Amino acid sequence: MKDFYTRKSREEGYYARSVYKLKQINSRYYIIRRGDKVLDLGCSPGGWVQASLEIVGNQGFVTGIDISPVRRIEKPNFKFIRSDIEQAKIEGTFDVVLSDMAPKTTGARDLDHERSYFLAKTALEIAKEHLREGGNFLCKIFQGARYQEFLSEAKKNFELIKTIKPEASKKESKEMYILGKCLKHKKE
Ligand SMILES: C[S@@+](CC[C@H](N)C(=O)[O-])C[C@H]1O[C@@H](n2cnc3c(N)ncnc32)[C@H](O)[C@@H]1O
């Protein structure tokens, strides 16, 4: 039996059930707005890209990065970079940086957490470098020993931090979303 959000995503033509996590978060916290430039880290198969394109409209732009290919998204305002995040050449400044990156899970919770922590940390570094001042950051992390460390690091850089477990996130999953609203003034 497919779950509610998996069926819904198929019916509505979205490439991943995770699309509803972003939609639920955005309808409450307005992190992405019409006309925004969005950077989506770990964007395959493309659910968050589809949702972001709907929100930003034709005047906005979405850049996605992933080691795996994205499904077909033929929009002039979407660019896909196939790369590991560690090696990706990212240029420019964005209004929003998203990261739904996840490691291949092993079932060993500590190891999965550690890998997720490093992906989240890399995403935060990219956000610090490529977000405009006042820009927003949304990032997934699996909870574990270094979760608080990541939160503390994120708190230093944003005016407001929220931890979110959207309704579409499976209850049994250790994933949490960290929202950083409004990047603080960048030091030269
Ligand atoms: C849960 S999926 C993202 C789903 C996506 N938000 C959507 O709605 O379609 C996590 C993605 O993170 C990507 N990923 C994991 N490690 C990565 C890395 N080091 N560099 C780039 N992408 C990575 C995986 O390839 C995978 O596609």
The ligand as a Gaussian input file, in Angstrom:
#p B3LYP/6-31G(d) Opt

LIG

0 1
 C       15.590000      12.894000      -0.493000
 S       16.422000      13.124000      -2.012000
 C       15.907000      14.730000      -2.493000
 C       14.491000      14.787000      -3.016000
 C       14.166000      16.128000      -3.653000
 N       14.049000      17.169000      -2.659000
 C       12.871000      16.058000      -4.434000
 O       11.868000      16.653000      -3.992000
 O       12.847000      15.442000      -5.488000
 C       18.083000      13.397000      -1.509000
 C       19.046000      13.652000      -2.621000
 O       20.298000      14.068000      -2.083000
 C       21.273000      13.730000      -3.048000
 N       22.624000      13.782000      -2.479000
 C       23.125000      13.072000      -1.451000
 N       24.425000      13.365000      -1.254000
 C       24.751000      14.308000      -2.180000
 C       25.953000      15.010000      -2.486000
 N       27.074000      14.790000      -1.797000
 N       25.949000      15.892000      -3.500000
 C       24.809000      16.120000      -4.210000
 N       23.631000      15.481000      -3.975000
 C       23.603000      14.582000      -2.962000
 C       20.869000      12.310000      -3.461000
 O       21.461000      11.951000      -4.694000
 C       19.352000      12.430000      -3.509000
 O       18.891000      12.651000      -4.812000

